[in-house]
Amino acid sequence: MSKNLSSLSGRKGLSDNLFEKMGQLANDTGTLSKDELQNLADEFLFGTANTFGSTTFYDFLKPENQGKKVYVCNGSVCLCAGTQDKLREDLQKHFKEDEIGEMCCLGRCHENAAFYYQGKNYSANTAETIAEIVKGKGNNKDQYHAGTLGPAILMAPFEGMDAFNAALKKTLTENTPEEVIESVKTSGLRGRGGAGFPMGMKFEFCRNAESDTKFIICNADEGDPGAYSDRYLLEERPHSVLFGMIAAGYAIGAEWGVIYIRAEYPESITTIENAIKELADHQCLGENILGSGFNFQLKIIKAQGAYICGEETALINSIEGQRPEVRARPPYPAQYGLFGKPTVVNNVETLAALYWIMQHGGSAYAKTGTEKSPGTKLVCLDSRFRRPGCYEVEMGTPLHNVIEDCGQGFKVSVKALHIGGPLGGLVPVQKVKDLTLDFESFSKEGFLLGHASVVSIPGDFPMIKYLEHIFEFAAHESCGKCFPCRLGTKRAEEMLVKAQHEDYKIDRVLFDDLLHTLTAGSLCAHGGGIPLPVKNALQYFDAELRQYFA
């Protein structure tokens, strides 16, 4: 059935997109009416059950979203910072309770007290500031430090459109697609979204797939709480991201690129829209780009609030207007992806690195970082640091240096760092000295680097409460396709809540069995990865947690 729906959705291509229409129809009320769902089903030859099932999954399309006027960030950093209860109280002076929704995460982890209102993100620590914002007088500009610890590759200053045109023309006219792929393979660049898969191999698989139509997708639905590195690139280095998409499209033989940007980053959407227009004005998009003979178009798809769309097959289903459930693999997207066509999905940071690689060569990139983890990594430090911000750090750098040299240490007592998003490792501060910023070091020590977002857990924040938060998040964001994730995350959340508020002890054998089932039986890394930080917590914070277990 899903293959049939892929084909039906693909009849109109990307120019008339089902998922995009769903979002547009929900703009005014926050959800779609039954008549609108029926009309979409008729237009795209879907069943009404399919359009209803798809829209009810997303935070910003489902019926419960109707009438929402303001959204409070419920991300991990804002939770640990303790700002959101007061923020909600202050918002209730201006909005009814049922007009206040939630978003996760707004990418304001460096300052907290974050909320979304009338198409913009804000941070407000006082009732007076909120009152000004509601009156339309508030400033939504945020500031965070951006710096480097090692070579500036992703954070290298943009040199203007003349330099961009020259670099793009050189890539498209002086290199064959195979040579572009070879440069990427030589660089050793690995996916920066968390999995660390070699980018050049993914390009080669898709290049070799036989099809008259292929796609490149930029996964800009960065949903990891604590992470705002993609937001930095989309808003501060948009041309690098777009260059990467054009170069990737050339390499694999795709004439269309999709940038799937999370709705929680409205400023990023606007910046990318403006950058795309600038590229089109300079003949860097469209037919016969810069006389190279290569045709390429870009389309922005606005996401609608679903963390699982960070998983590439769920993202592909989403663009097709289907419920964003994870697909079983094989086949992999490089053979069967968007609309059933070969597709490469890479995250923002991975694609942005191609601008530097194509200018300086794959060998130069491979000389930075470590042998197995070449290059640099963007690291986001949250509001518990003295100097929060987004930093480009050379792979292999001691984690201690990142904390002290970039973040200048902590403002408050911190007992653990949750690094790499909800599925990342939960690192006790005493283990920081044993880690370097690369995939291998984190894996060796029993952690996961992931997206390299950093959530600081204060010394006085109950670890049991944080574990409850992790499972609550995982249960809410599960696509529901496989039983272990759909049921297991919710059962774990229930046990942790019950242990805190009732005369109940969690059976440790049962809990460990649940974690094993999630790891071994889940269809994707969402359910399979969520046990890692929990196991880290049980190992390193046993003295704090044992009172809740039998």
Secondary structure as a PSIPRED ss2 file (coil, helix, strand):
# PSIPRED VFORMAT (PSIPRED V4.0)

   1 M C   1.000  0.000  0.000
   2 S H   0.000  1.000  0.000
   3 K H   0.000  1.000  0.000
   4 N H   0.000  1.000  0.000
   5 L H   0.000  1.000  0.000
   6 S H   0.000  1.000  0.000
   7 S H   0.000  1.000  0.000
   8 L H   0.000  1.000  0.000
   9 S H   0.000  1.000  0.000
  10 G H   0.000  1.000  0.000
  11 R C   1.000  0.000  0.000
  12 K C   1.000  0.000  0.000
  13 G C   1.000  0.000  0.000
  14 L C   1.000  0.000  0.000
  15 S C   1.000  0.000  0.000
  16 D C   1.000  0.000  0.000
  17 N C   1.000  0.000  0.000
  18 L H   0.000  1.000  0.000
  19 F H   0.000  1.000  0.000
  20 E H   0.000  1.000  0.000
  21 K H   0.000  1.000  0.000
  22 M H   0.000  1.000  0.000
  23 G H   0.000  1.000  0.000
  24 Q H   0.000  1.000  0.000
  25 L H   0.000  1.000  0.000
  26 A C   1.000  0.000  0.000
  27 N C   1.000  0.000  0.000
  28 D C   1.000  0.000  0.000
  29 T C   1.000  0.000  0.000
  30 G C   1.000  0.000  0.000
  31 T C   1.000  0.000  0.000
  32 L C   1.000  0.000  0.000
  33 S C   1.000  0.000  0.000
  34 K H   0.000  1.000  0.000
  35 D H   0.000  1.000  0.000
  36 E H   0.000  1.000  0.000
  37 L H   0.000  1.000  0.000
  38 Q H   0.000  1.000  0.000
  39 N H   0.000  1.000  0.000
  40 L H   0.000  1.000  0.000
  41 A H   0.000  1.000  0.000
  42 D H   0.000  1.000  0.000
  43 E H   0.000  1.000  0.000
  44 F H   0.000  1.000  0.000
  45 L C   1.000  0.000  0.000
  46 F C   1.000  0.000  0.000
  47 G C   1.000  0.000  0.000
  48 T H   0.000  1.000  0.000
  49 A H   0.000  1.000  0.000
  50 N H   0.000  1.000  0.000
  51 T H   0.000  1.000  0.000
  52 F H   0.000  1.000  0.000
  53 G H   0.000  1.000  0.000
  54 S H   0.000  1.000  0.000
  55 T H   0.000  1.000  0.000
  56 T C   1.000  0.000  0.000
  57 F C   1.000  0.000  0.000
  58 Y C   1.000  0.000  0.000
  59 D C   1.000  0.000  0.000
  60 F C   1.000  0.000  0.000
  61 L C   1.000  0.000  0.000
  62 K C   1.000  0.000  0.000
  63 P H   0.000  1.000  0.000
  64 E H   0.000  1.000  0.000
  65 N H   0.000  1.000  0.000
  66 Q C   1.000  0.000  0.000
  67 G C   1.000  0.000  0.000
  68 K C   1.000  0.000  0.000
  69 K C   1.000  0.000  0.000
  70 V E   0.000  0.000  1.000
  71 Y E   0.000  0.000  1.000
  72 V E   0.000  0.000  1.000
  73 C E   0.000  0.000  1.000
  74 N C   1.000  0.000  0.000
  75 G C   1.000  0.000  0.000
  76 S H   0.000  1.000  0.000
  77 V H   0.000  1.000  0.000
  78 C H   0.000  1.000  0.000
  79 L H   0.000  1.000  0.000
  80 C H   0.000  1.000  0.000
  81 A H   0.000  1.000  0.000
  82 G C   1.000  0.000  0.000
  83 T C   1.000  0.000  0.000
  84 Q H   0.000  1.000  0.000
  85 D H   0.000  1.000  0.000
  86 K H   0.000  1.000  0.000
  87 L H   0.000  1.000  0.000
  88 R H   0.000  1.000  0.000
  89 E H   0.000  1.000  0.000
  90 D H   0.000  1.000  0.000
  91 L H   0.000  1.000  0.000
  92 Q C   1.000  0.000  0.000
  93 K C   1.000  0.000  0.000
  94 H C   1.000  0.000  0.000
  95 F C   1.000  0.000  0.000
  96 K C   1.000  0.000  0.000
  97 E H   0.000  1.000  0.000
  98 D H   0.000  1.000  0.000
  99 E H   0.000  1.000  0.000
 100 I E   0.000  0.000  1.000
 101 G E   0.000  0.000  1.000
 102 E E   0.000  0.000  1.000
 103 M E   0.000  0.000  1.000
 104 C C   1.000  0.000  0.000
 105 C C   1.000  0.000  0.000
 106 L C   1.000  0.000  0.000
 107 G C   1.000  0.000  0.000
 108 R C   1.000  0.000  0.000
 109 C C   1.000  0.000  0.000
 110 H C   1.000  0.000  0.000
 111 E C   1.000  0.000  0.000
 112 N C   1.000  0.000  0.000
 113 A C   1.000  0.000  0.000
 114 A E   0.000  0.000  1.000
 115 F E   0.000  0.000  1.000
 116 Y E   0.000  0.000  1.000
 117 Y E   0.000  0.000  1.000
 118 Q C   1.000  0.000  0.000
 119 G C   1.000  0.000  0.000
 120 K E   0.000  0.000  1.000
 121 N E   0.000  0.000  1.000
 122 Y E   0.000  0.000  1.000
 123 S E   0.000  0.000  1.000
 124 A C   1.000  0.000  0.000
 125 N C   1.000  0.000  0.000
 126 T C   1.000  0.000  0.000
 127 A H   0.000  1.000  0.000
 128 E H   0.000  1.000  0.000
 129 T H   0.000  1.000  0.000
 130 I H   0.000  1.000  0.000
 131 A H   0.000  1.000  0.000
 132 E H   0.000  1.000  0.000
 133 I H   0.000  1.000  0.000
 134 V H   0.000  1.000  0.000
 135 K C   1.000  0.000  0.000
 136 G C   1.000  0.000  0.000
 137 K C   1.000  0.000  0.000
 138 G C   1.000  0.000  0.000
 139 N C   1.000  0.000  0.000
 140 N C   1.000  0.000  0.000
 141 K C   1.000  0.000  0.000
 142 D C   1.000  0.000  0.000
 143 Q C   1.000  0.000  0.000
 144 Y C   1.000  0.000  0.000
 145 H E   0.000  0.000  1.000
 146 A E   0.000  0.000  1.000
 147 G E   0.000  0.000  1.000
 148 T E   0.000  0.000  1.000
 149 L E   0.000  0.000  1.000
 150 G C   1.000  0.000  0.000
 151 P C   1.000  0.000  0.000
 152 A C   1.000  0.000  0.000
 153 I C   1.000  0.000  0.000
 154 L C   1.000  0.000  0.000
 155 M C   1.000  0.000  0.000
 156 A C   1.000  0.000  0.000
 157 P C   1.000  0.000  0.000
 158 F C   1.000  0.000  0.000
 159 E C   1.000  0.000  0.000
 160 G C   1.000  0.000  0.000
 161 M H   0.000  1.000  0.000
 162 D H   0.000  1.000  0.000
 163 A H   0.000  1.000  0.000
 164 F H   0.000  1.000  0.000
 165 N H   0.000  1.000  0.000
 166 A H   0.000  1.000  0.000
 167 A H   0.000  1.000  0.000
 168 L H   0.000  1.000  0.000
 169 K H   0.000  1.000  0.000
 170 K H   0.000  1.000  0.000
 171 T H   0.000  1.000  0.000
 172 L H   0.000  1.000  0.000
 173 T H   0.000  1.000  0.000
 174 E C   1.000  0.000  0.000
 175 N C   1.000  0.000  0.000
 176 T C   1.000  0.000  0.000
 177 P H   0.000  1.000  0.000
 178 E H   0.000  1.000  0.000
 179 E H   0.000  1.000  0.000
 180 V H   0.000  1.000  0.000
 181 I H   0.000  1.000  0.000
 182 E H   0.000  1.000  0.000
 183 S H   0.000  1.000  0.000
 184 V H   0.000  1.000  0.000
 185 K H   0.000  1.000  0.000
 186 T H   0.000  1.000  0.000
 187 S H   0.000  1.000  0.000
 188 G C   1.000  0.000  0.000
 189 L C   1.000  0.000  0.000
 190 R E   0.000  0.000  1.000
 191 G C   1.000  0.000  0.000
 192 R C   1.000  0.000  0.000
 193 G C   1.000  0.000  0.000
 194 G C   1.000  0.000  0.000
 195 A C   1.000  0.000  0.000
 196 G C   1.000  0.000  0.000
 197 F C   1.000  0.000  0.000
 198 P E   0.000  0.000  1.000
 199 M H   0.000  1.000  0.000
 200 G H   0.000  1.000  0.000
 201 M H   0.000  1.000  0.000
 202 K H   0.000  1.000  0.000
 203 F H   0.000  1.000  0.000
 204 E H   0.000  1.000  0.000
 205 F H   0.000  1.000  0.000
 206 C H   0.000  1.000  0.000
 207 R H   0.000  1.000  0.000
 208 N H   0.000  1.000  0.000
 209 A C   1.000  0.000  0.000
 210 E C   1.000  0.000  0.000
 211 S C   1.000  0.000  0.000
 212 D C   1.000  0.000  0.000
 213 T C   1.000  0.000  0.000
 214 K C   1.000  0.000  0.000
 215 F E   0.000  0.000  1.000
 216 I E   0.000  0.000  1.000
 217 I E   0.000  0.000  1.000
 218 C E   0.000  0.000  1.000
 219 N E   0.000  0.000  1.000
 220 A E   0.000  0.000  1.000
 221 D C   1.000  0.000  0.000
 222 E C   1.000  0.000  0.000
 223 G C   1.000  0.000  0.000
 224 D C   1.000  0.000  0.000
 225 P C   1.000  0.000  0.000
 226 G C   1.000  0.000  0.000
 227 A C   1.000  0.000  0.000
 228 Y C   1.000  0.000  0.000
 229 S H   0.000  1.000  0.000
 230 D H   0.000  1.000  0.000
 231 R H   0.000  1.000  0.000
 232 Y H   0.000  1.000  0.000
 233 L H   0.000  1.000  0.000
 234 L H   0.000  1.000  0.000
 235 E H   0.000  1.000  0.000
 236 E H   0.000  1.000  0.000
 237 R C   1.000  0.000  0.000
 238 P H   0.000  1.000  0.000
 239 H H   0.000  1.000  0.000
 240 S H   0.000  1.000  0.000
 241 V H   0.000  1.000  0.000
 242 L H   0.000  1.000  0.000
 243 F H   0.000  1.000  0.000
 244 G H   0.000  1.000  0.000
 245 M H   0.000  1.000  0.000
 246 I H   0.000  1.000  0.000
 247 A H   0.000  1.000  0.000
 248 A H   0.000  1.000  0.000
 249 G H   0.000  1.000  0.000
 250 Y H   0.000  1.000  0.000
 251 A H   0.000  1.000  0.000
 252 I H   0.000  1.000  0.000
 253 G C   1.000  0.000  0.000
 254 A C   1.000  0.000  0.000
 255 E C   1.000  0.000  0.000
 256 W E   0.000  0.000  1.000
 257 G E   0.000  0.000  1.000
 258 V E   0.000  0.000  1.000
 259 I E   0.000  0.000  1.000
 260 Y E   0.000  0.000  1.000
 261 I E   0.000  0.000  1.000
 262 R C   1.000  0.000  0.000
 263 A C   1.000  0.000  0.000
 264 E C   1.000  0.000  0.000
 265 Y C   1.000  0.000  0.000
 266 P H   0.000  1.000  0.000
 267 E H   0.000  1.000  0.000
 268 S H   0.000  1.000  0.000
 269 I H   0.000  1.000  0.000
 270 T H   0.000  1.000  0.000
 271 T H   0.000  1.000  0.000
 272 I H   0.000  1.000  0.000
 273 E H   0.000  1.000  0.000
 274 N H   0.000  1.000  0.000
 275 A H   0.000  1.000  0.000
 276 I H   0.000  1.000  0.000
 277 K H   0.000  1.000  0.000
 278 E H   0.000  1.000  0.000
 279 L H   0.000  1.000  0.000
 280 A H   0.000  1.000  0.000
 281 D H   0.000  1.000  0.000
 282 H C   1.000  0.000  0.000
 283 Q C   1.000  0.000  0.000
 284 C C   1.000  0.000  0.000
 285 L C   1.000  0.000  0.000
 286 G E   0.000  0.000  1.000
 287 E C   1.000  0.000  0.000
 288 N C   1.000  0.000  0.000
 289 I H   0.000  1.000  0.000
 290 L H   0.000  1.000  0.000
 291 G H   0.000  1.000  0.000
 292 S C   1.000  0.000  0.000
 293 G C   1.000  0.000  0.000
 294 F C   1.000  0.000  0.000
 295 N C   1.000  0.000  0.000
 296 F E   0.000  0.000  1.000
 297 Q E   0.000  0.000  1.000
 298 L E   0.000  0.000  1.000
 299 K E   0.000  0.000  1.000
 300 I E   0.000  0.000  1.000
 301 I E   0.000  0.000  1.000
 302 K E   0.000  0.000  1.000
 303 A C   1.000  0.000  0.000
 304 Q C   1.000  0.000  0.000
 305 G C   1.000  0.000  0.000
 306 A C   1.000  0.000  0.000
 307 Y H   0.000  1.000  0.000
 308 I H   0.000  1.000  0.000
 309 C H   0.000  1.000  0.000
 310 G H   0.000  1.000  0.000
 311 E C   1.000  0.000  0.000
 312 E H   0.000  1.000  0.000
 313 T H   0.000  1.000  0.000
 314 A H   0.000  1.000  0.000
 315 L H   0.000  1.000  0.000
 316 I H   0.000  1.000  0.000
 317 N H   0.000  1.000  0.000
 318 S H   0.000  1.000  0.000
 319 I H   0.000  1.000  0.000
 320 E C   1.000  0.000  0.000
 321 G C   1.000  0.000  0.000
 322 Q C   1.000  0.000  0.000
 323 R C   1.000  0.000  0.000
 324 P C   1.000  0.000  0.000
 325 E C   1.000  0.000  0.000
 326 V C   1.000  0.000  0.000
 327 R C   1.000  0.000  0.000
 328 A C   1.000  0.000  0.000
 329 R C   1.000  0.000  0.000
 330 P C   1.000  0.000  0.000
 331 P C   1.000  0.000  0.000
 332 Y C   1.000  0.000  0.000
 333 P C   1.000  0.000  0.000
 334 A C   1.000  0.000  0.000
 335 Q C   1.000  0.000  0.000
 336 Y C   1.000  0.000  0.000
 337 G C   1.000  0.000  0.000
 338 L H   0.000  1.000  0.000
 339 F H   0.000  1.000  0.000
 340 G H   0.000  1.000  0.000
 341 K C   1.000  0.000  0.000
 342 P C   1.000  0.000  0.000
 343 T E   0.000  0.000  1.000
 344 V E   0.000  0.000  1.000
 345 V E   0.000  0.000  1.000
 346 N E   0.000  0.000  1.000
 347 N E   0.000  0.000  1.000
 348 V H   0.000  1.000  0.000
 349 E H   0.000  1.000  0.000
 350 T H   0.000  1.000  0.000
 351 L H   0.000  1.000  0.000
 352 A H   0.000  1.000  0.000
 353 A H   0.000  1.000  0.000
 354 L H   0.000  1.000  0.000
 355 Y H   0.000  1.000  0.000
 356 W H   0.000  1.000  0.000
 357 I H   0.000  1.000  0.000
 358 M H   0.000  1.000  0.000
 359 Q H   0.000  1.000  0.000
 360 H H   0.000  1.000  0.000
 361 G C   1.000  0.000  0.000
 362 G H   0.000  1.000  0.000
 363 S H   0.000  1.000  0.000
 364 A H   0.000  1.000  0.000
 365 Y H   0.000  1.000  0.000
 366 A H   0.000  1.000  0.000
 367 K C   1.000  0.000  0.000
 368 T C   1.000  0.000  0.000
 369 G E   0.000  0.000  1.000
 370 T C   1.000  0.000  0.000
 371 E C   1.000  0.000  0.000
 372 K C   1.000  0.000  0.000
 373 S C   1.000  0.000  0.000
 374 P E   0.000  0.000  1.000
 375 G C   1.000  0.000  0.000
 376 T E   0.000  0.000  1.000
 377 K E   0.000  0.000  1.000
 378 L E   0.000  0.000  1.000
 379 V E   0.000  0.000  1.000
 380 C E   0.000  0.000  1.000
 381 L E   0.000  0.000  1.000
 382 D C   1.000  0.000  0.000
 383 S C   1.000  0.000  0.000
 384 R C   1.000  0.000  0.000
 385 F E   0.000  0.000  1.000
 386 R C   1.000  0.000  0.000
 387 R C   1.000  0.000  0.000
 388 P C   1.000  0.000  0.000
 389 G E   0.000  0.000  1.000
 390 C E   0.000  0.000  1.000
 391 Y E   0.000  0.000  1.000
 392 E E   0.000  0.000  1.000
 393 V E   0.000  0.000  1.000
 394 E E   0.000  0.000  1.000
 395 M C   1.000  0.000  0.000
 396 G C   1.000  0.000  0.000
 397 T C   1.000  0.000  0.000
 398 P E   0.000  0.000  1.000
 399 L H   0.000  1.000  0.000
 400 H H   0.000  1.000  0.000
 401 N H   0.000  1.000  0.000
 402 V H   0.000  1.000  0.000
 403 I H   0.000  1.000  0.000
 404 E H   0.000  1.000  0.000
 405 D H   0.000  1.000  0.000
 406 C H   0.000  1.000  0.000
 407 G C   1.000  0.000  0.000
 408 Q C   1.000  0.000  0.000
 409 G C   1.000  0.000  0.000
 410 F E   0.000  0.000  1.000
 411 K C   1.000  0.000  0.000
 412 V C   1.000  0.000  0.000
 413 S C   1.000  0.000  0.000
 414 V E   0.000  0.000  1.000
 415 K E   0.000  0.000  1.000
 416 A E   0.000  0.000  1.000
 417 L E   0.000  0.000  1.000
 418 H E   0.000  0.000  1.000
 419 I E   0.000  0.000  1.000
 420 G C   1.000  0.000  0.000
 421 G C   1.000  0.000  0.000
 422 P C   1.000  0.000  0.000
 423 L C   1.000  0.000  0.000
 424 G C   1.000  0.000  0.000
 425 G E   0.000  0.000  1.000
 426 L E   0.000  0.000  1.000
 427 V E   0.000  0.000  1.000
 428 P E   0.000  0.000  1.000
 429 V H   0.000  1.000  0.000
 430 Q H   0.000  1.000  0.000
 431 K H   0.000  1.000  0.000
 432 V H   0.000  1.000  0.000
 433 K H   0.000  1.000  0.000
 434 D H   0.000  1.000  0.000
 435 L C   1.000  0.000  0.000
 436 T E   0.000  0.000  1.000
 437 L C   1.000  0.000  0.000
 438 D C   1.000  0.000  0.000
 439 F H   0.000  1.000  0.000
 440 E H   0.000  1.000  0.000
 441 S H   0.000  1.000  0.000
 442 F H   0.000  1.000  0.000
 443 S H   0.000  1.000  0.000
 444 K H   0.000  1.000  0.000
 445 E C   1.000  0.000  0.000
 446 G C   1.000  0.000  0.000
 447 F C   1.000  0.000  0.000
 448 L C   1.000  0.000  0.000
 449 L C   1.000  0.000  0.000
 450 G C   1.000  0.000  0.000
 451 H C   1.000  0.000  0.000
 452 A C   1.000  0.000  0.000
 453 S E   0.000  0.000  1.000
 454 V E   0.000  0.000  1.000
 455 V E   0.000  0.000  1.000
 456 S E   0.000  0.000  1.000
 457 I E   0.000  0.000  1.000
 458 P E   0.000  0.000  1.000
 459 G C   1.000  0.000  0.000
 460 D C   1.000  0.000  0.000
 461 F C   1.000  0.000  0.000
 462 P C   1.000  0.000  0.000
 463 M H   0.000  1.000  0.000
 464 I H   0.000  1.000  0.000
 465 K H   0.000  1.000  0.000
 466 Y H   0.000  1.000  0.000
 467 L H   0.000  1.000  0.000
 468 E H   0.000  1.000  0.000
 469 H H   0.000  1.000  0.000
 470 I H   0.000  1.000  0.000
 471 F H   0.000  1.000  0.000
 472 E H   0.000  1.000  0.000
 473 F H   0.000  1.000  0.000
 474 A H   0.000  1.000  0.000
 475 A H   0.000  1.000  0.000
 476 H H   0.000  1.000  0.000
 477 E H   0.000  1.000  0.000
 478 S C   1.000  0.000  0.000
 479 C C   1.000  0.000  0.000
 480 G C   1.000  0.000  0.000
 481 K C   1.000  0.000  0.000
 482 C C   1.000  0.000  0.000
 483 F H   0.000  1.000  0.000
 484 P H   0.000  1.000  0.000
 485 C H   0.000  1.000  0.000
 486 R H   0.000  1.000  0.000
 487 L H   0.000  1.000  0.000
 488 G H   0.000  1.000  0.000
 489 T H   0.000  1.000  0.000
 490 K H   0.000  1.000  0.000
 491 R H   0.000  1.000  0.000
 492 A H   0.000  1.000  0.000
 493 E H   0.000  1.000  0.000
 494 E H   0.000  1.000  0.000
 495 M H   0.000  1.000  0.000
 496 L H   0.000  1.000  0.000
 497 V H   0.000  1.000  0.000
 498 K H   0.000  1.000  0.000
 499 A H   0.000  1.000  0.000
 500 Q H   0.000  1.000  0.000
 501 H H   0.000  1.000  0.000
 502 E C   1.000  0.000  0.000
 503 D C   1.000  0.000  0.000
 504 Y C   1.000  0.000  0.000
 505 K C   1.000  0.000  0.000
 506 I E   0.000  0.000  1.000
 507 D C   1.000  0.000  0.000
 508 R H   0.000  1.000  0.000
 509 V H   0.000  1.000  0.000
 510 L H   0.000  1.000  0.000
 511 F H   0.000  1.000  0.000
 512 D H   0.000  1.000  0.000
 513 D H   0.000  1.000  0.000
 514 L H   0.000  1.000  0.000
 515 L H   0.000  1.000  0.000
 516 H H   0.000  1.000  0.000
 517 T H   0.000  1.000  0.000
 518 L H   0.000  1.000  0.000
 519 T H   0.000  1.000  0.000
 520 A H   0.000  1.000  0.000
 521 G H   0.000  1.000  0.000
 522 S C   1.000  0.000  0.000
 523 L C   1.000  0.000  0.000
 524 C C   1.000  0.000  0.000
 525 A H   0.000  1.000  0.000
 526 H H   0.000  1.000  0.000
 527 G H   0.000  1.000  0.000
 528 G H   0.000  1.000  0.000
 529 G H   0.000  1.000  0.000
 530 I C   1.000  0.000  0.000
 531 P H   0.000  1.000  0.000
 532 L H   0.000  1.000  0.000
 533 P H   0.000  1.000  0.000
 534 V H   0.000  1.000  0.000
 535 K H   0.000  1.000  0.000
 536 N H   0.000  1.000  0.000
 537 A H   0.000  1.000  0.000
 538 L H   0.000  1.000  0.000
 539 Q H   0.000  1.000  0.000
 540 Y H   0.000  1.000  0.000
 541 F C   1.000  0.000  0.000
 542 D H   0.000  1.000  0.000
 543 A H   0.000  1.000  0.000
 544 E H   0.000  1.000  0.000
 545 L H   0.000  1.000  0.000
 546 R H   0.000  1.000  0.000
 547 Q H   0.000  1.000  0.000
 548 Y H   0.000  1.000  0.000
 549 F E   0.000  0.000  1.000
 550 A C   1.000  0.000  0.000
